Amino acid sequence: MELEGKVIQDLGLTEGISKAGKPWKKREWVLETFGNWPRRVKFQFFGDRADSNVLEVGKCYAVGIDIESREFNGRWYTDVSGYSTREIADPAMGGGAPQFTGEPAPAYSQAAGGSPFQQAAQPFAAPEGDQSDDLPF
């Protein structure tokens, strides 16, 4: 799965030694998704990925993630683990979104391979002849 958003918090690096005596480390981040109802998601990079995926707060990323839940003593816990990142443009700054230029759409021409759903822009012209008010209200 892929999650896109802006990194809003760096929760830092955590290191330790496992019961088997092997060192481990993880780096955690909080990402806020885009859209009308943004969600905040805490995710982590574990092991070597903690060093190779260092993100900057305030920048936007697409993060490849795996989601896994596990049970412990009758309670369920969910981990969101990242495995890849790539920086993306911030949609709030116009990154990738179509920009309005103020120019009218080109006229429809079937010969030119246009779409029958696109119509040529025709200015409104008042009807000629009787100018009486014919509104029903």
C-alpha positions in Angstrom: 0.0 0.0 0.0 1.0 3.6 -0.5 0.2 6.5 1.8 0.7 10.1 0.6 0.9 13.2 2.8 3.0 15.7 4.6 5.4 14.7 7.4 4.3 16.8 10.5 6.4 15.2 13.2 9.7 13.3 13.7 9.4 11.0 16.7 13.1 10.2 16.6 15.3 7.1 16.6 14.9 4.3 19.1 17.6 1.7 19.6 17.9 -1.4 21.7 19.2 -4.9 22.1 16.9 -7.9 21.6 16.6 -10.9 24.0 18.8 -12.8 21.6 21.5 -10.1 22.0 21.1 -8.5 18.5 20.9 -4.7 18.2 17.8 -3.2 16.6 16.6 0.3 15.8 13.5 2.1 14.5 12.7 5.6 13.4 9.1 6.9 13.7 7.3 9.7 11.9 3.8 11.2 11.8 2.3 11.9 8.4 -0.9 13.9 7.7 -2.8 12.7 4.6 -4.2 15.1 2.0 -7.9 15.7 1.3 -11.0 17.2 2.9 -10.6 15.0 6.0 -6.9 14.5 6.6 -5.8 11.6 8.8 -2.7 11.5 10.9 -0.8 8.2 10.7 2.3 7.2 12.8 4.6 4.9 10.9 8.1 3.4 11.4 11.1 2.3 9.5 12.8 -0.6 11.2 16.4 -1.8 10.9 18.5 -0.6 8.0 15.5 1.2 6.6 15.7 3.6 9.6 19.0 5.0 8.3 18.2 5.0 4.6 14.8 6.7 4.9 15.4 10.0 6.7 12.5 12.4 6.0 12.1 16.1 6.6 9.3 17.6 8.6 7.1 19.8 6.3 7.9 17.9 3.1 5.4 15.7 1.3 6.1 12.0 0.6 4.6 8.9 -0.8 5.4 6.1 1.7 5.2 2.4 0.8 3.7 0.8 3.9 2.7 -2.6 5.3 0.0 -2.7 8.0 0.0 -5.6 10.6 -2.0 -6.2 13.8 -1.1 -8.6 16.6 -2.8 -9.7 19.8 -1.1 -9.5 23.2 -3.0 -10.3 26.5 -6.4 -10.0 24.8 -5.6 -6.6 23.3 -4.8 -5.8 19.6 -2.0 -3.6 18.5 -1.4 -2.3 14.9 1.9 -1.4 13.4 2.4 0.7 10.2 5.8 -0.1 8.8 7.4 1.8 5.9 9.6 0.1 3.3 10.1 2.9 0.8 9.7 6.7 0.3 9.7 9.1 -2.5 9.2 12.9 -2.3 6.2 14.3 -4.0 4.9 17.8 -4.7 2.6 19.5 -2.2 -0.9 19.7 -3.6 -1.6 22.9 -1.6 1.2 24.6 -3.6 -0.3 23.5 -6.9 1.9 20.4 -7.3 0.5 18.3 -10.1 -3.0 19.8 -10.0 -4.3 21.3 -13.2 -4.1 25.1 -13.2 -6.9 27.4 -14.6 -5.5 29.6 -17.3 -8.7 31.7 -18.0 -8.7 30.6 -21.7 -11.8 29.0 -23.1 -11.8 25.3 -24.0 -11.0 24.6 -27.7 -14.0 24.2 -30.0 -15.3 20.7 -30.7 -14.3 19.3 -34.1 -15.1 15.7 -34.8 -12.8 15.8 -37.8 -9.9 16.8 -35.5 -10.7 13.8 -33.2 -12.5 15.9 -30.6 -15.1 14.7 -28.2 -18.8 15.0 -28.8 -19.3 16.0 -25.2 -17.1 19.1 -25.6 -19.0 21.9 -27.1 -17.7 25.1 -28.7 -18.0 28.2 -26.5 -20.9 30.3 -28.0 -21.6 33.7 -26.4 -25.2 34.2 -25.2 -27.3 36.2 -27.7 -30.6 37.7 -26.8 -33.5 36.6 -29.0 -34.5 39.1 -31.7 -38.1 40.3 -32.1 -40.5 40.6 -29.2 -38.7 41.7 -26.0 -41.6 41.3 -23.6 -41.2 39.6 -20.2 -42.2 36.0 -20.6 -41.0 34.7 -17.2 -43.5 32.4 -15.5 -43.2 34.2 -12.1 
